């Protein structure tokens, strides 16, 4: 009975926190036709996770990479997909306790992109003890043509985790709205070539894999991206958080 009472008392400590997802800096969009593209400077949140989505047109570099100035970060390529002549990427980096103003740069050495659009998100209250804090990520493998870009996770997300979804395509205007219950982070466009990239974020609460549908104008090919990040578990030893 005493043991059972102790377990009951510990249950609140074992409860999940809630991942909080924010957009810490404006998205980047450029048609410079170069091999390096940079975002504006911002200071990352200490002990958070950064997840970067990249849509680069007319490029397929052998070694796509992300670097940054300021805060010491190690970037990991989580997912990459070539669709036609365009490349889509998801990168992540764990932020240390010491932070400073930082500029994120995507590099496509050997194959200049005609343009590049980027969106970065901050995840706090995430499970930083996992070697890889991403529960699932997806870049669909083929374009779909319709007026409603829709994303579906491979498996049902966990309700306390944090999520980001996005779509990139050949629409001529940045006229889209996020799915119900999601907050738009960026809505980017350029015209040479005609390109649009939109991302949206959500702090938990999903009970199905989707689909989660953006509302956009026109009917053009698009590709969807998404990530789910593990929540931290309170009151447990680090080796049990995995």
VMD Tcl script that draws the C-alpha trace (Angstrom):
set ca {
  {0.00 0.00 0.00}
  {2.84 2.40 0.84}
  {4.47 1.68 -2.53}
  {1.20 2.28 -4.35}
  {0.72 5.57 -2.51}
  {4.24 6.67 -3.56}
  {3.51 5.89 -7.19}
  {0.26 7.85 -7.08}
  {2.07 10.84 -5.58}
  {4.64 10.72 -8.39}
  {2.10 10.67 -11.22}
  {1.81 14.48 -11.49}
  {5.59 14.68 -11.85}
  {5.53 12.17 -14.68}
  {2.93 14.12 -16.63}
  {3.92 15.51 -19.98}
  {4.69 19.17 -20.36}
  {3.56 20.89 -23.55}
  {5.86 21.64 -26.46}
  {5.57 25.30 -27.45}
  {6.35 26.16 -31.07}
  {7.19 29.69 -32.20}
  {8.53 31.40 -35.30}
  {11.58 33.35 -34.05}
  {12.47 35.27 -37.22}
  {10.87 36.20 -40.52}
  {11.09 33.69 -43.32}
  {13.68 34.18 -46.03}
  {12.97 34.39 -49.76}
  {15.50 35.17 -52.48}
  {16.10 34.63 -56.20}
  {19.81 35.46 -56.14}
  {20.81 32.33 -58.14}
  {23.73 31.64 -55.78}
  {25.02 28.77 -53.63}
  {24.45 30.41 -50.22}
  {21.24 31.87 -48.79}
  {20.95 33.47 -45.35}
  {18.14 34.42 -42.99}
  {17.94 37.57 -40.87}
  {19.78 37.67 -37.54}
  {17.99 36.51 -34.39}
  {18.95 35.17 -30.96}
  {17.82 31.58 -30.37}
  {16.09 30.61 -27.13}
  {18.46 28.82 -24.75}
  {17.95 25.03 -24.46}
  {15.41 24.98 -27.29}
  {15.30 23.10 -30.59}
  {15.50 24.78 -33.99}
  {13.87 23.12 -37.01}
  {14.59 24.62 -40.42}
  {12.60 23.93 -43.60}
  {14.19 24.82 -46.93}
  {12.68 24.95 -50.43}
  {15.34 25.54 -53.11}
  {14.50 25.72 -56.81}
  {16.46 24.17 -59.69}
  {19.15 22.63 -57.52}
  {20.26 19.18 -56.40}
  {23.55 19.65 -54.51}
  {25.63 16.66 -53.49}
  {26.11 17.97 -49.97}
  {23.40 20.41 -48.85}
  {24.33 21.99 -45.53}
  {23.29 24.56 -42.95}
  {25.70 26.68 -40.92}
  {25.29 29.71 -38.70}
  {27.16 32.52 -37.01}
  {26.84 33.38 -33.32}
  {25.40 30.56 -31.20}
  {27.35 27.30 -31.43}
  {25.00 24.89 -33.23}
  {25.41 21.52 -34.92}
  {22.90 21.08 -37.74}
  {21.51 17.66 -38.70}
  {19.85 16.92 -42.03}
  {16.65 15.11 -41.03}
  {15.03 14.74 -44.43}
  {15.78 15.60 -48.07}
  {13.69 15.17 -51.19}
  {14.22 16.08 -54.83}
  {10.92 16.64 -56.64}
  {11.43 17.42 -60.30}
  {14.30 19.90 -60.32}
  {13.52 21.38 -56.89}
  {14.92 20.32 -53.52}
  {13.20 20.25 -50.12}
  {15.00 19.86 -46.80}
  {14.35 19.60 -43.07}
  {17.28 20.36 -40.72}
  {17.41 20.61 -36.91}
  {19.83 21.79 -34.22}
  {19.78 21.70 -30.42}
  {20.40 25.11 -28.86}
  {22.81 25.23 -25.89}
  {22.40 27.30 -22.75}
  {24.70 30.03 -24.07}
  {23.21 31.96 -26.99}
  {23.96 35.05 -29.04}
  {22.72 36.76 -32.19}
  {22.87 34.24 -35.03}
  {22.44 34.12 -38.81}
  {21.40 30.82 -40.43}
  {22.81 30.06 -43.89}
  {21.82 27.29 -46.32}
  {24.53 26.16 -48.74}
  {24.08 24.27 -52.02}
  {27.70 24.12 -53.14}
  {28.24 22.96 -56.72}
  {24.70 23.66 -57.95}
  {23.42 27.21 -57.45}
  {19.71 27.40 -56.68}
  {17.70 29.80 -58.82}
  {15.95 30.74 -55.60}
  {15.55 29.67 -51.99}
  {12.87 30.05 -49.31}
  {13.39 29.16 -45.63}
  {11.34 28.96 -42.46}
  {12.77 28.22 -39.01}
  {10.87 27.30 -35.83}
  {11.75 27.16 -32.15}
  {10.51 24.27 -30.00}
  {10.65 24.70 -26.21}
  {9.77 22.10 -23.56}
  {11.00 19.47 -26.00}
  {12.80 16.24 -25.06}
  {16.41 17.42 -25.33}
  {17.77 14.16 -23.89}
  {16.87 12.21 -27.02}
  {19.66 11.82 -29.55}
  {17.06 12.69 -32.19}
  {14.13 14.72 -30.82}
  {12.08 14.34 -34.01}
  {9.29 11.77 -33.60}
  {8.38 11.82 -37.27}
  {9.11 13.90 -40.36}
  {7.85 13.76 -43.91}
  {8.42 15.32 -47.31}
  {5.99 13.82 -49.79}
  {7.68 12.18 -52.76}
  {5.52 13.51 -55.59}
  {3.78 16.74 -56.47}
  {0.00 16.93 -56.23}
  {-2.05 19.39 -58.23}
  {-5.06 21.03 -56.56}
  {-6.13 24.28 -54.94}
  {-5.85 22.82 -51.44}
  {-2.39 21.67 -50.30}
  {-2.97 18.99 -47.64}
  {-0.53 17.33 -45.25}
  {-1.00 13.94 -43.58}
  {1.40 12.52 -40.98}
  {2.59 8.94 -41.43}
  {1.22 8.06 -37.98}
  {-1.08 9.76 -35.48}
  {0.86 12.44 -33.56}
  {1.06 12.41 -29.77}
  {-1.14 15.13 -28.29}
  {1.52 16.88 -26.16}
  {4.13 17.14 -28.92}
  {4.77 20.13 -31.16}
  {4.24 20.22 -34.92}
  {5.12 22.23 -38.02}
  {3.74 21.63 -41.51}
  {4.27 23.44 -44.79}
  {3.86 23.37 -48.52}
  {5.87 24.63 -51.47}
  {4.68 25.02 -55.03}
  {4.50 27.04 -58.21}
  {1.70 29.45 -57.37}
  {2.15 33.05 -58.36}
  {0.96 34.74 -55.18}
  {1.42 34.15 -51.46}
  {-2.32 33.82 -50.92}
  {-2.91 30.88 -48.58}
  {-4.30 30.33 -45.12}
  {-3.29 27.60 -42.64}
  {-5.48 24.69 -41.60}
  {-8.00 25.30 -38.81}
  {-6.28 25.28 -35.41}
  {-2.85 26.12 -36.84}
  {-0.92 29.42 -36.76}
  {0.72 30.63 -39.96}
  {4.46 31.26 -39.62}
  {5.49 32.37 -43.13}
  {3.83 32.93 -46.49}
  {6.57 33.57 -49.03}
  {6.68 34.13 -52.79}
  {8.91 35.12 -55.68}
  {8.34 35.23 -59.44}
  {11.54 34.03 -61.14}
  {10.63 31.19 -61.17}
  {7.10 31.52 -59.78}
  {7.37 29.97 -56.31}
  {5.44 29.96 -53.05}
  {6.31 28.51 -49.64}
  {4.10 28.51 -46.54}
  {4.51 26.99 -43.06}
  {2.24 26.71 -40.04}
  {2.76 25.57 -36.43}
  {0.73 24.07 -33.59}
  {1.25 23.36 -29.88}
  {-0.17 19.87 -29.41}
  {-3.75 18.72 -29.52}
  {-3.72 16.56 -32.65}
  {-5.80 13.40 -32.46}
  {-5.45 12.16 -36.05}
  {-2.78 11.92 -38.73}
  {-4.72 14.32 -40.95}
  {-5.19 15.51 -43.58}
  {-4.55 19.13 -42.54}
  {-5.42 21.38 -45.44}
  {-4.15 24.82 -46.44}
  {-6.52 27.04 -48.42}
  {-4.77 28.54 -51.41}
  {-5.67 30.27 -54.65}
  {-5.17 28.58 -58.00}
  {-4.48 24.97 -58.88}
  {-0.78 24.21 -59.26}
  {1.62 21.43 -58.26}
  {2.75 21.48 -54.62}
  {4.79 19.41 -52.14}
  {4.09 19.15 -48.40}
  {6.51 18.90 -45.45}
  {6.01 18.25 -41.75}
  {7.68 17.44 -38.44}
  {6.57 16.31 -34.99}
  {8.86 16.95 -31.99}
  {8.84 14.96 -28.75}
  {7.67 16.67 -25.56}
  {9.82 16.65 -22.40}
  {8.68 14.43 -19.55}
  {8.84 16.03 -16.13}
  {10.15 14.32 -13.01}
  {12.11 11.55 -14.76}
  {15.80 10.83 -14.94}
  {17.44 11.68 -18.29}
  {18.07 8.03 -19.21}
  {14.31 7.36 -18.85}
  {13.36 10.22 -21.15}
  {14.42 8.29 -24.21}
}
mol new
graphics top color blue
foreach p $ca { graphics top sphere $p radius 0.5 }
foreach p [lrange $ca 0 end-1] q [lrange $ca 1 end] { graphics top cylinder $p $q radius 0.2 }
display resetview
